[in-house]
Amino acid sequence: MKTIIVPTDFSDTSKNAARFAAGIASQAGDVEIILYHAFEEKYEDRITTMETALNEIKDELISKAAYLNVSVLAVAEDSFTEGLERVIRHREADLVVMGTTGATPLQQLFVGSNTLTMIDKNICPIMVIPPDAAYSNIKKVAITCDYKDVYKTIPVKPLHKILDLFNPFVHVINIDTEHYVELTEEYKAEKEKLEEILKDYKHDFSFIRLYDFIEAIDSFTEDYNIDLIITFPKKNSFFGGLFKESTTKKLKYHTDIPMITIHE
């Protein structure tokens, strides 16, 4: 059984993430969803109220799919990320589904900082759900790759676990402005490694030559009806390598396509 944790603060954004997780569970089957809420220790006497609120979300999910396996967990914990990290490790979670919002710069900063902190902790894959994203079966996945040290930078087992949830068609895309005419021998060698990693999944490769990363992603997801984007942040810096901070933040708030980050 796969385990998905959904942190919630009872906002519309986090409730939408819970609905999205329910959609994943319905498509994949044999999935447990854990609705998680952390609150400051000084409010520990309110745990019953928090559990009631979590159960209301649980009841909503089950009302639409009675077979769903949903549990709730309210924890008195001053640090949201440290508490979530402990739950992930204890429950051996396969995926964390987190909502994000672009409503105001302040909300972007708060929600984004929690999400990015969890990504940097490199515990398990993190799925970021845009505020207006509605779930439909995930059939087409775009994997972004810079074709550098593929075996070292792509965590194969976590990637396979995610792909096995959906059994999608996989589009591997590279966005680069350096190679205009033909792929170098180095790129060709790395492509062969990717072929081996994805041999059990239907897939293809696309090489996009555009200066604007956001424009390239937007165009590709629209042209190919992509349902999910998967990225591989670099070690020591989430925005190292292929992804720069400004670019990745803009992408998360710009697109309505969910994104999964799987740390190397």
N, C-alpha and C positions, 0 to 999 in steps of 0.2 A: 504493500500500500504506500502511495506517495502522500507526503504531508505538505500542505500549503498553509503558511501563516499569513494572516491579514491583520496588520496593526490598524486600529481605528480610534479616532478621537470623536466619533459620532457625527462628524461633519458630512455633508452631502458627498464630498469628494471621497472620503474613506468608505462611505456606504456603497458608492459606485464601484470602488475597488473590490468590495466584498461580493457584489453581484457578478463582477467579472470573474473572480475566483470560482464562484458557483458555476459559471459557464464552463470554465476549464474542467472542473470536476465532472460536470455532466458529459462533456465530450470525451474525457479520458477514462472515466470510470475508476473505481477502486482508489479514491482520493479522500483523505481526511482534511477538512478545513478547520483551522483554529483561529477564532476571532480573539485578538489580543488587545487589551487596553492597559496602559500604565498611567498611574496617577501619583501625585506627590505623597510621600509618606505621612505628612501632617494631616492628610485627608483619609487616613486608613479606615476611619469609622464609616466611610461612605462606600465600602466595598460592595455591600448588598445592592445599593443603588446602581453602581457600575455594572454589576452582574446582570441586573434586571435590564439595563439598557442594551447590553450585549445580547441577551436572550431575545430581545425584540428584533434585533437584526437577524439573529439565527432563525426565528420564527418566520420572518419575511422570506428568507432564502428557502426554507423547507416548504413553505406554502406553495412555492412555484415548482418544487421538485422534491417530493417527500422522501425519496431514496437517498438524499444527500446526507453525508456523515459530517456533522458540524458540532464542534465543541466550543466553549467559551473560557477565557482566562483573563481575570482582572488582577493586577499586581500593583501593590504599593511600592513604587520605585521612582526615586528622584531623577534618575538618568534614563530617558527613553531608550537610547541606543544600547546602553549596557544591559538593561533589563531584557530587551529584545534579543540581544546576542545570547544571553543565558537560555532563553526559551528555545531559540534555534538549535543550540547545541544539545539541550536536554531532550527535545523532541525529534532531533535528527531531521530537521526540515529539509525538504528538497527545493522549496521555492518560497520566497517572500513576495507578496503582492502588495504594493504600496500606491496610494493615490497621490497625485500631485496637482497643483492648481496654478493657473496663470492669472488669477483674478486681480491681484495687486502685487507690486514689487515686494512688499513686506511678506505676504503669504508665500510668494515664490522663494524668498530667502529662507523662511522657516522650514517649509516642507522640503525644499530642495536640500537644505543642510542636513536634515535627518536622513533623507534618502541617500545622499552622497556619502555620509559618514558610514552608513551600513554597507554601501558598496565597497568603500575603502577597507572595511574590516575583513573582507575576503572570507566570509563564512559560508555563504551559499548564494545561488543566483537570486538577483533582485529584479522583479518585474515592476516597471513604472507605468501606471495607468493615467493617461490624460483625463481631465475632468469630464469631457463629453464623450469619451469612448464607450460604445455599446458593444457587448459581446456578440460575436457570430463565430461559428466554427472556424478555427484557424487552419487554413489550407495551404497558405503560401507564406513562407518565412524568408526574410532577407538577412543574410549574415554579412556583416562588414568585416573586411580583412585587409591588412596591409601587406600580406605575403612576406613577412619577415619572421624567420625562426618559427614556423608554423607548429612544429611538434612541441616547442617550449612555451609558446604563447597562447595556444588554444587548449583549454582544459577539456580533454576529450570525453571523459566519463560524465561530468556534469552536462556537457552539451548533448550527449546522447540521451541522458535522462529527460532533458527538456524536449528534444525532438520526438522521443518515444511517447510523450503525452499527446502529441497531435498527429504524428506520422504525416507531416506536410511535405510539399515540394519545397526544396531549399534552393534559393538563389544566393550564390556567393558573389558579393560585389566589392570591387576595389575602386576607390576614387583617388586619382593620382594625376598630377599635372607634369610628371617628369618623363613619362615614356609615351611619346606621341605616335610613333610609327609601328613598333612591334615590341612584344614582351622580351625582356632580357632572359638569358639562360637561367639566371638566379630565380626569376619569377616562374619560369617554366618548371624548375625543380620543386619549388614550393607548391605549385599547383598540383603536381603529382602527389605530394603529401596530403593535400586537401582531398584529392580523389580517394585516397585510401581511407581517410577519416570518415568520409561521407558515402562510402561504398554501399551501405545498407539503405540509403535514402535516395529518392529521385532528386537530381540536382542539376544545376548548370552554373556557368561562370559569366560574369559581366565585368568589363573594364570600362570605367566611365572617365572621360577626360573633361573635367570642368573645374574651374578655379573655385567656384562657390560650392562648398560641401553641402550646405542646407538645400540649395537649389537642386543638386544632384540627387540627394535622398528623396526630396519631395517629388521630383519628376519620376524617379524609379518606382517609388511606392504607388504612385498614381497610375503609371503606365502598366504595371504588372499586378495591380490589385493586391498589394502586400498586406497581410494581416498582422504581422509581428516582425519587429527588428531585433536582432541579437547582436550585441557588441562585446568585445573583449578588452576591457581596460588593461593598461600596462601595470606592472609591479611598481611599487613605491609612489606612484602618482596615478590617480584615477584618470587624469586627463593627459597623461604622457602619451608618447607615440602618435597614433593616428588621430586621437581626439584631443582637442584643445578645450579649455574650460568654457570660453565664450561660445564656441561652436556647439558643444554638447548641451549646454544649458538651453541655448536657443532651440536646438533640435527637440529637446524634451517638451518645451512649451509651445513649439511651433506646429508640431504634427499631432494628429489625433490617432496615430498608430501607437499601440503599446510597445515598450522597449524592454528587453531583458539584458542585463549586464551579467556576464559570467567572468569572474576574475581568474586570471592565470594563476 
